[in-house]
Amino acid sequence: MLRIYRVALDVVRRLQPYVLQIRRRQPSLADQLDRACDTTVLGIAEGSRSLGKIRGQHYSRGAASMDEANGCIDLALAKGHIGSFDGDLREAMKQIIGTLTKCVGR
């Protein structure tokens, strides 16, 4: 299992207060954020046991889903659903994307 798996789980935990806050204003956006995070973690888990091209597909999907989660946060900020967002959490999200993107190229 990639070490980034634990980082992804930590990101999911740290995002939960934001998910709850967004859900009060726009439930569909909160659900999308939640699903994107689920897909990221599950993509890492599936990819770690896969071989060859399929491994890269799982990691690529995980990276794309974390990009989607970032987009959900950006939308929530733009719409005023949340007032601010933790910069360290954003960096952890970017770390996941970067690590998975590098793994796709292997």
Chimera marker file (.cmm) of the C-alpha trace (Angstrom):
<marker_set name="trace">
<marker id="1" x="0.000" y="0.000" z="0.000" r="1" g="1" b="0" radius="0.5"/>
<marker id="2" x="1.342" y="3.440" z="-0.884" r="1" g="1" b="0" radius="0.5"/>
<marker id="3" x="2.144" y="5.737" z="2.040" r="1" g="1" b="0" radius="0.5"/>
<marker id="4" x="-0.107" y="8.347" z="0.435" r="1" g="1" b="0" radius="0.5"/>
<marker id="5" x="-3.055" y="6.107" z="1.396" r="1" g="1" b="0" radius="0.5"/>
<marker id="6" x="-2.719" y="7.232" z="5.024" r="1" g="1" b="0" radius="0.5"/>
<marker id="7" x="-2.458" y="10.864" z="3.902" r="1" g="1" b="0" radius="0.5"/>
<marker id="8" x="-5.663" y="10.413" z="1.897" r="1" g="1" b="0" radius="0.5"/>
<marker id="9" x="-7.487" y="8.988" z="4.912" r="1" g="1" b="0" radius="0.5"/>
<marker id="10" x="-6.276" y="11.927" z="7.006" r="1" g="1" b="0" radius="0.5"/>
<marker id="11" x="-7.517" y="14.362" z="4.342" r="1" g="1" b="0" radius="0.5"/>
<marker id="12" x="-10.934" y="12.674" z="4.421" r="1" g="1" b="0" radius="0.5"/>
<marker id="13" x="-11.076" y="13.053" z="8.219" r="1" g="1" b="0" radius="0.5"/>
<marker id="14" x="-10.011" y="16.702" z="8.077" r="1" g="1" b="0" radius="0.5"/>
<marker id="15" x="-12.513" y="17.503" z="5.311" r="1" g="1" b="0" radius="0.5"/>
<marker id="16" x="-15.535" y="16.276" z="7.266" r="1" g="1" b="0" radius="0.5"/>
<marker id="17" x="-16.294" y="19.599" z="9.024" r="1" g="1" b="0" radius="0.5"/>
<marker id="18" x="-16.272" y="21.295" z="5.597" r="1" g="1" b="0" radius="0.5"/>
<marker id="19" x="-18.531" y="18.610" z="4.126" r="1" g="1" b="0" radius="0.5"/>
<marker id="20" x="-21.030" y="19.164" z="6.943" r="1" g="1" b="0" radius="0.5"/>
<marker id="21" x="-20.902" y="22.938" z="6.527" r="1" g="1" b="0" radius="0.5"/>
<marker id="22" x="-21.380" y="22.716" z="2.748" r="1" g="1" b="0" radius="0.5"/>
<marker id="23" x="-24.220" y="20.191" z="3.183" r="1" g="1" b="0" radius="0.5"/>
<marker id="24" x="-26.266" y="22.801" z="5.061" r="1" g="1" b="0" radius="0.5"/>
<marker id="25" x="-26.139" y="25.131" z="2.038" r="1" g="1" b="0" radius="0.5"/>
<marker id="26" x="-25.875" y="22.786" z="-0.963" r="1" g="1" b="0" radius="0.5"/>
<marker id="27" x="-26.313" y="19.075" z="-0.211" r="1" g="1" b="0" radius="0.5"/>
<marker id="28" x="-25.489" y="18.001" z="-3.774" r="1" g="1" b="0" radius="0.5"/>
<marker id="29" x="-22.075" y="19.706" z="-3.665" r="1" g="1" b="0" radius="0.5"/>
<marker id="30" x="-21.316" y="18.115" z="-0.292" r="1" g="1" b="0" radius="0.5"/>
<marker id="31" x="-22.265" y="14.705" z="-1.688" r="1" g="1" b="0" radius="0.5"/>
<marker id="32" x="-20.022" y="15.250" z="-4.702" r="1" g="1" b="0" radius="0.5"/>
<marker id="33" x="-17.108" y="16.235" z="-2.448" r="1" g="1" b="0" radius="0.5"/>
<marker id="34" x="-17.717" y="13.164" z="-0.304" r="1" g="1" b="0" radius="0.5"/>
<marker id="35" x="-17.868" y="10.838" z="-3.330" r="1" g="1" b="0" radius="0.5"/>
<marker id="36" x="-14.697" y="12.345" z="-4.815" r="1" g="1" b="0" radius="0.5"/>
<marker id="37" x="-12.827" y="11.646" z="-1.581" r="1" g="1" b="0" radius="0.5"/>
<marker id="38" x="-14.190" y="8.101" z="-1.428" r="1" g="1" b="0" radius="0.5"/>
<marker id="39" x="-13.055" y="7.466" z="-4.997" r="1" g="1" b="0" radius="0.5"/>
<marker id="40" x="-9.574" y="8.778" z="-4.214" r="1" g="1" b="0" radius="0.5"/>
<marker id="41" x="-9.065" y="6.474" z="-1.238" r="1" g="1" b="0" radius="0.5"/>
<marker id="42" x="-10.576" y="3.475" z="-3.005" r="1" g="1" b="0" radius="0.5"/>
<marker id="43" x="-8.506" y="4.128" z="-6.134" r="1" g="1" b="0" radius="0.5"/>
<marker id="44" x="-5.330" y="4.044" z="-4.065" r="1" g="1" b="0" radius="0.5"/>
<marker id="45" x="-6.438" y="0.828" z="-2.359" r="1" g="1" b="0" radius="0.5"/>
<marker id="46" x="-7.381" y="-0.884" z="-5.622" r="1" g="1" b="0" radius="0.5"/>
<marker id="47" x="-4.288" y="0.342" z="-7.424" r="1" g="1" b="0" radius="0.5"/>
<marker id="48" x="-1.979" y="-1.012" z="-4.766" r="1" g="1" b="0" radius="0.5"/>
<marker id="49" x="-3.128" y="-4.566" z="-5.539" r="1" g="1" b="0" radius="0.5"/>
<marker id="50" x="-3.331" y="-4.147" z="-9.305" r="1" g="1" b="0" radius="0.5"/>
<marker id="51" x="-0.662" y="-4.675" z="-11.918" r="1" g="1" b="0" radius="0.5"/>
<marker id="52" x="0.456" y="-2.858" z="-15.045" r="1" g="1" b="0" radius="0.5"/>
<marker id="53" x="-1.912" y="-0.598" z="-16.901" r="1" g="1" b="0" radius="0.5"/>
<marker id="54" x="-4.812" y="-1.241" z="-14.523" r="1" g="1" b="0" radius="0.5"/>
<marker id="55" x="-2.753" y="0.046" z="-11.585" r="1" g="1" b="0" radius="0.5"/>
<marker id="56" x="-2.173" y="3.309" z="-13.435" r="1" g="1" b="0" radius="0.5"/>
<marker id="57" x="-5.873" y="3.607" z="-14.227" r="1" g="1" b="0" radius="0.5"/>
<marker id="58" x="-6.796" y="3.330" z="-10.546" r="1" g="1" b="0" radius="0.5"/>
<marker id="59" x="-4.171" y="5.884" z="-9.525" r="1" g="1" b="0" radius="0.5"/>
<marker id="60" x="-5.199" y="8.218" z="-12.349" r="1" g="1" b="0" radius="0.5"/>
<marker id="61" x="-8.829" y="8.035" z="-11.259" r="1" g="1" b="0" radius="0.5"/>
<marker id="62" x="-7.780" y="8.711" z="-7.657" r="1" g="1" b="0" radius="0.5"/>
<marker id="63" x="-5.793" y="11.796" z="-8.690" r="1" g="1" b="0" radius="0.5"/>
<marker id="64" x="-8.645" y="13.071" z="-10.862" r="1" g="1" b="0" radius="0.5"/>
<marker id="65" x="-11.088" y="12.605" z="-8.002" r="1" g="1" b="0" radius="0.5"/>
<marker id="66" x="-8.871" y="14.580" z="-5.630" r="1" g="1" b="0" radius="0.5"/>
<marker id="67" x="-8.765" y="17.315" z="-8.297" r="1" g="1" b="0" radius="0.5"/>
<marker id="68" x="-12.561" y="17.166" z="-8.258" r="1" g="1" b="0" radius="0.5"/>
<marker id="69" x="-12.543" y="17.516" z="-4.465" r="1" g="1" b="0" radius="0.5"/>
<marker id="70" x="-10.388" y="20.641" z="-4.839" r="1" g="1" b="0" radius="0.5"/>
<marker id="71" x="-12.912" y="21.965" z="-7.347" r="1" g="1" b="0" radius="0.5"/>
<marker id="72" x="-15.745" y="21.330" z="-4.896" r="1" g="1" b="0" radius="0.5"/>
<marker id="73" x="-13.900" y="23.335" z="-2.239" r="1" g="1" b="0" radius="0.5"/>
<marker id="74" x="-13.280" y="26.159" z="-4.728" r="1" g="1" b="0" radius="0.5"/>
<marker id="75" x="-16.992" y="26.223" z="-5.606" r="1" g="1" b="0" radius="0.5"/>
<marker id="76" x="-17.989" y="26.220" z="-1.944" r="1" g="1" b="0" radius="0.5"/>
<marker id="77" x="-15.673" y="29.166" z="-1.306" r="1" g="1" b="0" radius="0.5"/>
<marker id="78" x="-16.923" y="31.047" z="-4.375" r="1" g="1" b="0" radius="0.5"/>
<marker id="79" x="-20.553" y="30.521" z="-3.365" r="1" g="1" b="0" radius="0.5"/>
<marker id="80" x="-19.949" y="31.523" z="0.243" r="1" g="1" b="0" radius="0.5"/>
<marker id="81" x="-20.819" y="28.084" z="1.632" r="1" g="1" b="0" radius="0.5"/>
<marker id="82" x="-17.553" y="28.162" z="3.584" r="1" g="1" b="0" radius="0.5"/>
<marker id="83" x="-15.665" y="31.278" z="4.605" r="1" g="1" b="0" radius="0.5"/>
<marker id="84" x="-12.124" y="29.956" z="4.335" r="1" g="1" b="0" radius="0.5"/>
<marker id="85" x="-10.172" y="26.759" z="3.817" r="1" g="1" b="0" radius="0.5"/>
<marker id="86" x="-7.159" y="25.318" z="5.650" r="1" g="1" b="0" radius="0.5"/>
<marker id="87" x="-4.029" y="25.905" z="3.544" r="1" g="1" b="0" radius="0.5"/>
<marker id="88" x="-2.236" y="22.877" z="5.015" r="1" g="1" b="0" radius="0.5"/>
<marker id="89" x="-5.189" y="20.698" z="4.081" r="1" g="1" b="0" radius="0.5"/>
<marker id="90" x="-5.098" y="22.066" z="0.533" r="1" g="1" b="0" radius="0.5"/>
<marker id="91" x="-1.382" y="21.209" z="0.354" r="1" g="1" b="0" radius="0.5"/>
<marker id="92" x="-2.087" y="17.656" z="1.518" r="1" g="1" b="0" radius="0.5"/>
<marker id="93" x="-4.696" y="17.347" z="-1.240" r="1" g="1" b="0" radius="0.5"/>
<marker id="94" x="-2.138" y="18.557" z="-3.791" r="1" g="1" b="0" radius="0.5"/>
<marker id="95" x="0.400" y="16.070" z="-2.407" r="1" g="1" b="0" radius="0.5"/>
<marker id="96" x="-2.035" y="13.229" z="-3.087" r="1" g="1" b="0" radius="0.5"/>
<marker id="97" x="-2.561" y="14.410" z="-6.661" r="1" g="1" b="0" radius="0.5"/>
<marker id="98" x="1.180" y="14.764" z="-7.258" r="1" g="1" b="0" radius="0.5"/>
<marker id="99" x="2.073" y="11.385" z="-5.810" r="1" g="1" b="0" radius="0.5"/>
<marker id="100" x="-0.622" y="9.534" z="-7.738" r="1" g="1" b="0" radius="0.5"/>
<marker id="101" x="0.269" y="11.341" z="-10.959" r="1" g="1" b="0" radius="0.5"/>
<marker id="102" x="3.899" y="10.246" z="-10.559" r="1" g="1" b="0" radius="0.5"/>
<marker id="103" x="2.782" y="6.667" z="-9.922" r="1" g="1" b="0" radius="0.5"/>
<marker id="104" x="0.789" y="6.640" z="-13.165" r="1" g="1" b="0" radius="0.5"/>
<marker id="105" x="3.973" y="7.309" z="-15.131" r="1" g="1" b="0" radius="0.5"/>
<marker id="106" x="5.764" y="4.234" z="-13.771" r="1" g="1" b="0" radius="0.5"/>
<link id1="1" id2="2" r="1" g="1" b="0" radius="0.2"/>
<link id1="2" id2="3" r="1" g="1" b="0" radius="0.2"/>
<link id1="3" id2="4" r="1" g="1" b="0" radius="0.2"/>
<link id1="4" id2="5" r="1" g="1" b="0" radius="0.2"/>
<link id1="5" id2="6" r="1" g="1" b="0" radius="0.2"/>
<link id1="6" id2="7" r="1" g="1" b="0" radius="0.2"/>
<link id1="7" id2="8" r="1" g="1" b="0" radius="0.2"/>
<link id1="8" id2="9" r="1" g="1" b="0" radius="0.2"/>
<link id1="9" id2="10" r="1" g="1" b="0" radius="0.2"/>
<link id1="10" id2="11" r="1" g="1" b="0" radius="0.2"/>
<link id1="11" id2="12" r="1" g="1" b="0" radius="0.2"/>
<link id1="12" id2="13" r="1" g="1" b="0" radius="0.2"/>
<link id1="13" id2="14" r="1" g="1" b="0" radius="0.2"/>
<link id1="14" id2="15" r="1" g="1" b="0" radius="0.2"/>
<link id1="15" id2="16" r="1" g="1" b="0" radius="0.2"/>
<link id1="16" id2="17" r="1" g="1" b="0" radius="0.2"/>
<link id1="17" id2="18" r="1" g="1" b="0" radius="0.2"/>
<link id1="18" id2="19" r="1" g="1" b="0" radius="0.2"/>
<link id1="19" id2="20" r="1" g="1" b="0" radius="0.2"/>
<link id1="20" id2="21" r="1" g="1" b="0" radius="0.2"/>
<link id1="21" id2="22" r="1" g="1" b="0" radius="0.2"/>
<link id1="22" id2="23" r="1" g="1" b="0" radius="0.2"/>
<link id1="23" id2="24" r="1" g="1" b="0" radius="0.2"/>
<link id1="24" id2="25" r="1" g="1" b="0" radius="0.2"/>
<link id1="25" id2="26" r="1" g="1" b="0" radius="0.2"/>
<link id1="26" id2="27" r="1" g="1" b="0" radius="0.2"/>
<link id1="27" id2="28" r="1" g="1" b="0" radius="0.2"/>
<link id1="28" id2="29" r="1" g="1" b="0" radius="0.2"/>
<link id1="29" id2="30" r="1" g="1" b="0" radius="0.2"/>
<link id1="30" id2="31" r="1" g="1" b="0" radius="0.2"/>
<link id1="31" id2="32" r="1" g="1" b="0" radius="0.2"/>
<link id1="32" id2="33" r="1" g="1" b="0" radius="0.2"/>
<link id1="33" id2="34" r="1" g="1" b="0" radius="0.2"/>
<link id1="34" id2="35" r="1" g="1" b="0" radius="0.2"/>
<link id1="35" id2="36" r="1" g="1" b="0" radius="0.2"/>
<link id1="36" id2="37" r="1" g="1" b="0" radius="0.2"/>
<link id1="37" id2="38" r="1" g="1" b="0" radius="0.2"/>
<link id1="38" id2="39" r="1" g="1" b="0" radius="0.2"/>
<link id1="39" id2="40" r="1" g="1" b="0" radius="0.2"/>
<link id1="40" id2="41" r="1" g="1" b="0" radius="0.2"/>
<link id1="41" id2="42" r="1" g="1" b="0" radius="0.2"/>
<link id1="42" id2="43" r="1" g="1" b="0" radius="0.2"/>
<link id1="43" id2="44" r="1" g="1" b="0" radius="0.2"/>
<link id1="44" id2="45" r="1" g="1" b="0" radius="0.2"/>
<link id1="45" id2="46" r="1" g="1" b="0" radius="0.2"/>
<link id1="46" id2="47" r="1" g="1" b="0" radius="0.2"/>
<link id1="47" id2="48" r="1" g="1" b="0" radius="0.2"/>
<link id1="48" id2="49" r="1" g="1" b="0" radius="0.2"/>
<link id1="49" id2="50" r="1" g="1" b="0" radius="0.2"/>
<link id1="50" id2="51" r="1" g="1" b="0" radius="0.2"/>
<link id1="51" id2="52" r="1" g="1" b="0" radius="0.2"/>
<link id1="52" id2="53" r="1" g="1" b="0" radius="0.2"/>
<link id1="53" id2="54" r="1" g="1" b="0" radius="0.2"/>
<link id1="54" id2="55" r="1" g="1" b="0" radius="0.2"/>
<link id1="55" id2="56" r="1" g="1" b="0" radius="0.2"/>
<link id1="56" id2="57" r="1" g="1" b="0" radius="0.2"/>
<link id1="57" id2="58" r="1" g="1" b="0" radius="0.2"/>
<link id1="58" id2="59" r="1" g="1" b="0" radius="0.2"/>
<link id1="59" id2="60" r="1" g="1" b="0" radius="0.2"/>
<link id1="60" id2="61" r="1" g="1" b="0" radius="0.2"/>
<link id1="61" id2="62" r="1" g="1" b="0" radius="0.2"/>
<link id1="62" id2="63" r="1" g="1" b="0" radius="0.2"/>
<link id1="63" id2="64" r="1" g="1" b="0" radius="0.2"/>
<link id1="64" id2="65" r="1" g="1" b="0" radius="0.2"/>
<link id1="65" id2="66" r="1" g="1" b="0" radius="0.2"/>
<link id1="66" id2="67" r="1" g="1" b="0" radius="0.2"/>
<link id1="67" id2="68" r="1" g="1" b="0" radius="0.2"/>
<link id1="68" id2="69" r="1" g="1" b="0" radius="0.2"/>
<link id1="69" id2="70" r="1" g="1" b="0" radius="0.2"/>
<link id1="70" id2="71" r="1" g="1" b="0" radius="0.2"/>
<link id1="71" id2="72" r="1" g="1" b="0" radius="0.2"/>
<link id1="72" id2="73" r="1" g="1" b="0" radius="0.2"/>
<link id1="73" id2="74" r="1" g="1" b="0" radius="0.2"/>
<link id1="74" id2="75" r="1" g="1" b="0" radius="0.2"/>
<link id1="75" id2="76" r="1" g="1" b="0" radius="0.2"/>
<link id1="76" id2="77" r="1" g="1" b="0" radius="0.2"/>
<link id1="77" id2="78" r="1" g="1" b="0" radius="0.2"/>
<link id1="78" id2="79" r="1" g="1" b="0" radius="0.2"/>
<link id1="79" id2="80" r="1" g="1" b="0" radius="0.2"/>
<link id1="80" id2="81" r="1" g="1" b="0" radius="0.2"/>
<link id1="81" id2="82" r="1" g="1" b="0" radius="0.2"/>
<link id1="82" id2="83" r="1" g="1" b="0" radius="0.2"/>
<link id1="83" id2="84" r="1" g="1" b="0" radius="0.2"/>
<link id1="84" id2="85" r="1" g="1" b="0" radius="0.2"/>
<link id1="85" id2="86" r="1" g="1" b="0" radius="0.2"/>
<link id1="86" id2="87" r="1" g="1" b="0" radius="0.2"/>
<link id1="87" id2="88" r="1" g="1" b="0" radius="0.2"/>
<link id1="88" id2="89" r="1" g="1" b="0" radius="0.2"/>
<link id1="89" id2="90" r="1" g="1" b="0" radius="0.2"/>
<link id1="90" id2="91" r="1" g="1" b="0" radius="0.2"/>
<link id1="91" id2="92" r="1" g="1" b="0" radius="0.2"/>
<link id1="92" id2="93" r="1" g="1" b="0" radius="0.2"/>
<link id1="93" id2="94" r="1" g="1" b="0" radius="0.2"/>
<link id1="94" id2="95" r="1" g="1" b="0" radius="0.2"/>
<link id1="95" id2="96" r="1" g="1" b="0" radius="0.2"/>
<link id1="96" id2="97" r="1" g="1" b="0" radius="0.2"/>
<link id1="97" id2="98" r="1" g="1" b="0" radius="0.2"/>
<link id1="98" id2="99" r="1" g="1" b="0" radius="0.2"/>
<link id1="99" id2="100" r="1" g="1" b="0" radius="0.2"/>
<link id1="100" id2="101" r="1" g="1" b="0" radius="0.2"/>
<link id1="101" id2="102" r="1" g="1" b="0" radius="0.2"/>
<link id1="102" id2="103" r="1" g="1" b="0" radius="0.2"/>
<link id1="103" id2="104" r="1" g="1" b="0" radius="0.2"/>
<link id1="104" id2="105" r="1" g="1" b="0" radius="0.2"/>
<link id1="105" id2="106" r="1" g="1" b="0" radius="0.2"/>
</marker_set>
